[in-house]
Amino acid sequence: MGFGSYDESEQQQQAADDEDDVEAVNVHQNDHDGEMSFESDASTDELVSQLGAMKDDEDDE
């Protein structure tokens, strides 16, 4: 028996059990209507630069 071997019938039974446990998701359950505002001393260019740095950090990982 090699690495990663498994009983196929057991695998199929697990998949069938998982499908039975699935519930519908209500994507509108937490909808909110309203406004959001904020004030910042940073300029648009500074904010875009910070976003670029965050994306670069994410790519490095």
N, C-alpha and C positions, 0 to 999 in steps of 0.2 A: 504494500500500500504506500503510495507516494505522498509527498507533502501536498496538502490541499484536497485530498480525497474525501469524499463524503457519500453518504447513502442518498441516492437520487430520490427515492420515495419519501424520505424524511424532508428533503429540501422542497419537494412539491407540496407536501402537507403544510409546511410552514408558510409557503406562499399563499395557499388557499386560506389559511387562518388569518393572515394579515389582511386579505381582501375583505373578510367578513367584519373586521373591526373598524373599517374606514367610515368616518362620519362626514356628512356634508359640511362645508365651511361657508358661513355667511359672511361674505366680504363687506357687507354694509352694516355689520353689527356695531362697529365703533365709528361710524361716520360722524363728523362734526361740521357744523356750519358756523362760520365766524371769521373774524379778522385777526391778523397777527401783525404787529409792527415792532420795530426795534430801532434804536439809535446806535450809531457807531462812529467813532472818531477816525476809523480807518477809511482810506479812499478805496474806490472800486479797484484800482490797479493793485493796491496792497492786498486786498481780499483775494483777487485772482492769483496773485503771486503765492499767497499762503495755500490756496487750493492746489496749485501746481506742485508745491513742495509736499503736500499731503499725498498727492497721487504718486509722486516719485518715490516716497517712502513706502507706499503700498506695493509698488512694482519691485522694489528691492527685496521684499520679503518673499 
